[in-house]
Amino acid sequence: QVQLVESGGGLVQPGGSLRLSCAASGVIFSIDDMGWYRQAPGKQRDLVAAITSGGSTNYADSVKGRFTISRDNAKNIVYLQMNSLKPEDTAMYYCNAKGITIRGTDYDNWGQGTQVTVSS
């Protein structure tokens, strides 16, 4: 099994910052792509940012210039630095990881989510 555990969510005022972390553990041979998604009530889960094992990144247009995704490959952790937060960033944020287990099987796993609320 591969487990993902997110942390760092909370309540922040508009214009503030938060940093989310997601640690992967378990029967991991490799982690290829890691990403952050978010889902607001009544809406679909959308990609926020993604990063490959080589460090290539991809962002949703709505967060470009405000959010930064990074990863520590040695520790199997992915981060999401969120600056200049807006009320519309309020959502449950989920971590995703794709890769190969030590048994040679593919995995595509999700964390349990961490709530981000931007409000004055």
Buried (B, 14 or more C-beta within 10 A) or exposed (E): EBBBBBEBBEEBEEEBEBBBBBBBEEEBEEBBBBBBBBBEEEEEBEBBBBBBEEEEEBBBEEBEEBBBBBBEEEEBBBBBBBBEBEEEBBBBBBBBBBBBBEEEEEBEBBBEBBEBBBEE
